[in-house]
């Protein structure tokens, strides 16, 4: 994942939507390696690599993530068409758009 994409996510982070959350979102990018986001009670940590015990793991391309985050791609459609694969607490994936609303 490019540092530009990470900066955009951090600038879009909505701490109010993350109040009371203690979750780890693992991303396995087909074109950019692995990264994870740790969301803890209103704060965000962005890390390279793999977490030992993520709440949810998502496998996708960076373009698919950008499309979902911008609203150009429906997350459920991406999941149904195989562009997005999720394991773990998959309902958490639906919270990404509230944690990182489009500006």
HELIX and SHEET records of a PDB file:
HELIX    1   1 UNK A    3  UNK A   12  1                                  10    
HELIX    2   2 UNK A   15  UNK A   18  5                                   4    
HELIX    3   3 UNK A   62  UNK A   70  1                                   9    
HELIX    4   4 UNK A   75  UNK A   80  1                                   6    
HELIX    5   5 UNK A   90  UNK A   95  5                                   6    
HELIX    6   6 UNK A   96  UNK A   99  1                                   4    
SHEET    1   A 5 UNK A  43  UNK A  48  0                                        
SHEET    2   A 5 UNK A  33  UNK A  40 -1                                        
SHEET    3   A 5 UNK A  22  UNK A  29 -1                                        
SHEET    4   A 5 UNK A  56  UNK A  60  1                                        
SHEET    5   A 5 UNK A  85  UNK A  88 -1                                        
END                                                                             
